[in-house]
Amino acid sequence: MATFLAVAPKTFVNVLEAELKSKQFKVIQKSSLGIYFSGNWQDCLRAHLSLKTATRILLPVLEFNAYKDEELYNNILKHDFTKYITVQQNFVVESSVINCSFKDSRYLSLKVKDAIVDQFRNKYGSRPSISKTDNDLKVVVKGLKNNYFVALDTTGGFISDRGYRLDQGPAPLKEHLAASLIKLSGWKFNEAFIDPMCGSGTLAIEAAMMATQKSTMLKKQFAFQGWRTMISKDWRDTYAEVAGQQTEISAGQIFGFDHNPRMISVSHVNAKAAEVEKFISFKQQSVADFSMSSIPSKGTIIVNPPYGERLGDVQRLEKTYKELGTLFKKQFTGWDCWLLSGHPDLTKSLSLKSVKQIPVFNGPIECMFLHYPMY
Ligand SMILES: C[S@@+](CC[C@H](N)C(=O)[O-])C[C@H]1O[C@@H](n2cnc3c(N)ncnc32)[C@H](O)[C@@H]1O
């Protein structure tokens, strides 16, 4: 058994914890970086294939205090990094520091790299190369007030890059952010889900993937599977287990709309790549002209309108937000409406009072996820 750290943005750590528990992972504890869970390597693969709200999975290997080069060097040598890759392979060190005596993360990376290189040289008389872009092992070092956390990146890349976004609009949500917002909204899979401004389709696609337990990762290999210690492992049962959990939902339950016809084509392309196209209805229409043949009595709307920060301009958008508020009130009585707001003044134009305000980051933009129950 090993201890892994499933990483998520700070605001979504609770959402990730709930997801891990719902998927029967053995949660150990919460930290500001994510959730520690225990399991074997098959569990690590299962996490990669099935988690929607994590960004990557780390394997913590060391934790220590250090103030000087020598202390850092000696502590790094306490873990045997030579067991993961050969001298013909590549590695990289990714560092970050907050309030540490090592002020420059690049210097920290260099010192950690030197220690690891020496470990290989002492054992094999030779060393692996460094590559930022093409590496077989990424060592992650996070320093906080001279306490250093060292982990190996088992993912290699990000599990939040699902690979289905073949095309996109100018301001798409990251996939794990969309999935986390859906979890936060409490959408029930047997009820309707609508994104009236769907852009590249991310929210609708994530909703469909969540409800059907679809994984776009089933053909992928992750960094840890290439490590020397994993050579003889057979992963087929775990891939088959996750594939076998995929289920169907009825069509006519998940909807995406956008006034821009190009975004509707993009959404179709992406949903097809995610293999959930048949569960989603995409249609071109503007919020002002919104119509559906029949609107169920209950359901969830999540909308990520332009904020004026990246798209459109604030004055023009006031009218759009007003139209959204009217749409919620007139056509969605009984529904849970949620809006990701990056601009507090614009949300005033909805003329609605939110009952819940959850602070979240959309990339660098500080946003509020606002709940408007239409009762
Ligand atoms: C911030 S983007 C949504 C991004 C989306 N969540 C994604 O992940 O790609 C906002 C979208 O709202 C659409 N939009 C703007 N005004 C609209 C309106 N009045 N009616 C419908 N869609 C609108 C834009 O075309 C754009 O695609």
The ligand as an SDF file (V2000), in Angstrom:
LIG
                    3D

 27 29  0  0  0  0  0  0  0  0999 V2000
  -17.4160   32.4420  -21.2700 C   0  0  0  0  0  0  0  0  0  0  0  0
  -18.0850   31.6860  -22.6680 S   0  0  0  0  0  0  0  0  0  0  0  0
  -18.6230   30.1170  -22.0850 C   0  0  0  0  0  0  0  0  0  0  0  0
  -17.4740   29.1620  -22.0720 C   0  0  0  0  0  0  0  0  0  0  0  0
  -17.8860   27.7450  -21.8020 C   0  0  0  0  0  0  0  0  0  0  0  0
  -18.2710   27.5540  -20.4190 N   0  0  0  0  0  0  0  0  0  0  0  0
  -16.7830   26.7820  -22.1960 C   0  0  0  0  0  0  0  0  0  0  0  0
  -16.2800   26.0360  -21.3400 O   0  0  0  0  0  0  0  0  0  0  0  0
  -16.3590   26.8190  -23.3490 O   0  0  0  0  0  0  0  0  0  0  0  0
  -19.6160   32.5100  -22.8600 C   0  0  0  0  0  0  0  0  0  0  0  0
  -20.4190   32.0540  -24.0630 C   0  0  0  0  0  0  0  0  0  0  0  0
  -21.6570   32.7740  -24.0220 O   0  0  0  0  0  0  0  0  0  0  0  0
  -22.0850   32.9310  -25.3540 C   0  0  0  0  0  0  0  0  0  0  0  0
  -23.0550   34.0300  -25.3470 N   0  0  0  0  0  0  0  0  0  0  0  0
  -22.8430   35.3580  -25.1470 C   0  0  0  0  0  0  0  0  0  0  0  0
  -23.9980   36.0330  -25.1680 N   0  0  0  0  0  0  0  0  0  0  0  0
  -24.9910   35.1240  -25.4050 C   0  0  0  0  0  0  0  0  0  0  0  0
  -26.3960   35.2220  -25.5030 C   0  0  0  0  0  0  0  0  0  0  0  0
  -27.0100   36.3970  -25.4040 N   0  0  0  0  0  0  0  0  0  0  0  0
  -27.0990   34.0800  -25.7070 N   0  0  0  0  0  0  0  0  0  0  0  0
  -26.4620   32.8740  -25.7930 C   0  0  0  0  0  0  0  0  0  0  0  0
  -25.1120   32.7410  -25.7260 N   0  0  0  0  0  0  0  0  0  0  0  0
  -24.3950   33.8470  -25.5050 C   0  0  0  0  0  0  0  0  0  0  0  0
  -20.7940   33.2460  -26.1240 C   0  0  0  0  0  0  0  0  0  0  0  0
  -20.9550   32.9230  -27.4910 O   0  0  0  0  0  0  0  0  0  0  0  0
  -19.7980   32.3420  -25.4130 C   0  0  0  0  0  0  0  0  0  0  0  0
  -19.6340   31.1360  -26.1140 O   0  0  0  0  0  0  0  0  0  0  0  0
  1  2  1  0
  2  3  1  0
  2 10  1  0
  3  4  1  0
  4  5  1  0
  5  6  1  0
  5  7  1  0
  7  8  2  0
  7  9  1  0
 10 11  1  0
 11 12  1  0
 11 26  1  0
 12 13  1  0
 13 14  1  0
 13 24  1  0
 14 15  1  0
 14 23  1  0
 15 16  2  0
 16 17  1  0
 17 18  1  0
 17 23  2  0
 18 19  1  0
 18 20  2  0
 20 21  1  0
 21 22  2  0
 22 23  1  0
 24 25  1  0
 24 26  1  0
 26 27  1  0
M  CHG  2   2   1   9  -1
M  END
$$$$
